[in-house]
Amino acid sequence: MDTQQITAPSRATAGDRRPATPSGVIHVNTRHTSRYTVIGNHLAQHREMSLAAIGLAVHIQSRPAGAKIGIKFLADRFPESETRIAAALRELESHGYLSRSRERTSGGRVVTRTVSYNQPGAGAAARTGPARSAPKPEPRAGRQQQQREPVVPAPTASTPAPVVVPEQRAASPGAAPPSPLPEQQTHDLAHHRAAIDLLAGLRRHDPRLLLSEDDIRRLAPALAAWLERDAHPDAVRRTLVADLPEPLRHPAGLLARRLAVLLPPPLPAAPAREALRRPDPLQNCDGCDRAFRAPEPGECCDCRETSESGLHDHLERCA
């Protein structure tokens, strides 16, 4: 009976062809029949973009048309920060894999229209002119590796449909700058405190208007400018909470825009009112002791007429 050699190497597994040198990656490829995305080597092996931008492009191309790819949504989905994701999106725009533009809907909302390109310059040339040429893919390392990699047929679908996402915190390149927040002209602490209380109490009218302390401190001077122009707090509250969009993702941004765009004008100066003539005070008549109105004490009209008629008769008799 032969003794088993436990130190002998095992037989090579079929399909696991190791290179002659021990260094380098070993590919174990399996043909995908469902739920796969075709990614060009010009993206996967891009020499100028960061790995974060390449990974973000792969994720965006794997999403269906109409999926959310906003900065805040991606920051909630992945561990990268909003700043890192915004920088990766700018890389994709600069290399022609992504285009973003701001548009206003019929309802007055400002949205970001995002278009993803799996081949730079394939669909953007008709709208934005010639795009930057894509880097050439590097040649494969040998005929043997090319035969081992499965060949997946290219999709026949056209360029993905544009994806419309809600307004994001980061402004897209070339978009109009947001309107500046109004500033309070006088340092009225009463108006400032009333503005803080009004902003903090908006969540009582709509739970979605929950603001952080930083947002309240940033928006309070703008709302105090409204109160400084004699806007009633109830009217200001109704203006801020009316016709809220659904879904409401950034309440602080919406309130900042309304405070900047809907600022009422100062009230015109009230016309000067003519001074009302006060009636004469009440006096007691020296003749009949009745009350009458006159600027000074004396006799009433009846007693004065009687005295004048008596004096007239006396003068006639003496003539």
Secondary structure, DSSP 8 states (H G I E B T S, - for coil): -----TTS-----TT----SSS-S---------SS-----HHHHT-SSS-HHHHHHHHHHHHS-TT----HHHHHHHSSS-HHHHHHHHHHHHHTTSEEEEEEE-TTS-EEEEEEE-SSTTSSSHHHH-S----------S-HHHHHHS---------S---EEE---SS--TT----------SS--HHHHHHHHHHHHTGGGT-TT----HHHHHHHHHHHHHHHHTT--HHHHHHHHHTT--SS---HHHHHHHHHHHS-------------------EEE-TTT--EEE-SSSS--HHHHHHHHHHHHHHHHHH-
